[in-house]
């Protein structure tokens, strides 16, 4: 069994727990609590969940693995994967941002770039190495065309 810290959602949950505690117990005199802020937070969370659903459906439809430490049997390049190479990690960052806004934990917004950096360093780089090895012609072409995070 892999170490529990080798599972990306664990890092999202830990960041959310820190943000919730900060907002609840250490507000530091900063508040952005407003219906508009909560709505924006809810929209970000909703967008993240939709993005996860779309990516999971693409993995299922291609009959390939969604597990980060396994090498997929197919390179996904259409749908949400035409706009981002990492839709689920992007969704995690959206969910984290949205819930920080809902928690009224403004100082915890610093967790978003830290989360992105950590996920990139500890998961994405290794996943991309496996993809380069599994798809030596197609993945480099795809990586040149589609950004790691978002293509506009």
C-alpha positions in Angstrom: 0.0 0.0 0.0 1.3 3.4 -0.9 1.8 6.1 1.6 -1.4 8.1 2.2 0.5 11.3 1.3 1.0 9.9 -2.2 -2.6 10.5 -3.0 -3.3 14.0 -4.4 -6.8 14.4 -2.9 -5.2 14.1 0.6 -3.3 17.3 -0.1 -6.5 19.1 -1.1 -8.2 17.9 2.1 -5.2 19.1 4.2 -5.2 22.5 2.5 -8.9 22.8 3.0 -8.6 21.9 6.7 -5.9 24.5 7.2 -8.1 27.1 5.4 -11.2 26.2 7.4 -9.3 26.4 10.7 -7.7 29.7 9.8 -11.1 31.2 8.8 -12.9 29.8 11.9 -10.3 30.2 14.6 -7.7 32.8 13.3 -9.6 35.3 11.1 -6.7 37.8 11.6 -9.1 40.7 11.2 -9.7 40.1 7.5 -13.2 39.4 6.2 -14.6 39.3 2.8 -17.9 37.7 3.9 -20.5 38.9 1.5 -23.2 37.1 -0.5 -21.3 37.9 -3.7 -18.1 36.3 -2.3 -20.0 33.2 -1.2 -21.7 33.0 -4.6 -18.3 33.3 -6.4 -16.9 30.7 -4.1 -19.8 28.4 -4.9 -19.4 28.9 -8.6 -15.7 28.0 -8.4 -16.5 24.8 -6.4 -19.2 24.0 -8.9 -16.9 24.5 -11.9 -14.3 22.3 -10.2 -16.8 19.5 -9.7 -18.0 19.7 -13.3 -14.4 19.7 -14.5 -13.6 16.6 -12.4 -16.8 14.9 -13.7 -15.8 15.7 -17.3 -12.3 14.4 -16.9 -13.5 11.2 -15.0 -16.0 10.6 -17.8 -13.2 10.9 -20.4 -11.0 8.4 -18.5 -13.9 6.0 -18.2 -14.9 6.4 -21.9 -11.3 5.7 -23.0 -11.1 2.8 -20.6 -7.9 4.0 -19.1 -6.7 4.7 -15.5 -7.5 7.8 -13.6 -5.0 6.8 -10.8 -2.1 9.2 -10.7 0.6 6.6 -10.1 -0.4 4.4 -12.9 0.4 4.9 -16.6 -2.7 5.3 -18.8 -3.2 3.1 -21.8 -4.5 6.0 -23.9 -3.4 9.6 -24.2 -6.4 11.8 -23.7 -6.3 15.0 -25.9 -9.9 15.9 -26.6 -12.7 17.5 -24.5 -11.3 19.1 -21.3 -7.9 17.7 -22.2 -7.8 20.0 -25.2 -7.7 23.0 -22.8 -5.6 21.6 -19.9 -3.3 18.6 -19.5 -4.4 18.4 -15.8 -8.1 19.1 -15.5 -8.5 17.3 -12.2 -5.6 19.2 -10.6 -7.0 22.4 -12.0 -10.4 21.5 -10.6 -8.8 20.9 -7.2 -7.3 24.4 -7.3 -10.7 25.9 -8.2 -12.4 24.0 -5.4 -9.7 25.1 -2.9 -10.1 28.7 -4.0 -13.9 28.6 -3.9 -14.0 27.0 -0.4 -11.5 29.5 0.9 -13.9 32.2 -0.2 -16.8 30.4 1.4 -14.9 29.9 4.6 -14.1 33.6 4.6 -10.5 32.7 5.1 -8.8 35.5 3.0 -5.2 34.9 4.4 -5.5 31.3 3.3 -5.6 32.3 -0.4 -1.8 31.9 -0.1 -2.5 28.2 0.0 -3.6 28.1 -3.6 -0.3 28.9 -5.3 1.4 26.7 -2.7 -1.0 23.8 -3.5 -0.4 24.2 -7.2 3.4 24.3 -6.7 3.3 21.2 -4.5 1.0 19.2 -6.8 3.1 20.1 -9.8 6.4 19.2 -8.1 5.2 15.9 -6.5 2.7 14.6 -9.0 2.4 16.3 -12.3 6.2 16.2 -13.2 6.3 12.4 -12.5 3.0 11.8 -14.4 4.3 13.6 -17.4 7.6 11.6 -17.3 5.5 8.4 -17.4 3.4 9.9 -20.3 6.6 10.8 -22.3 7.8 7.2 -21.8 4.4 5.6 -22.7 3.7 8.0 -25.7 7.1 9.1 -26.9 5.8 10.7 -30.1 2.3 11.9 -29.2 2.9 13.3 -25.7 5.6 15.8 -26.6 3.4 17.1 -29.4 0.4 17.3 -27.1 2.5 19.1 -24.4 3.6 21.7 -26.9 0.0 22.3 -27.9 -1.8 22.2 -24.5 -0.7 24.0 -21.3 -0.1 22.2 -18.1 -2.8 24.3 -16.5 -5.1 26.3 -18.9 -5.1 27.2 -22.6 -7.2 30.3 -23.3 
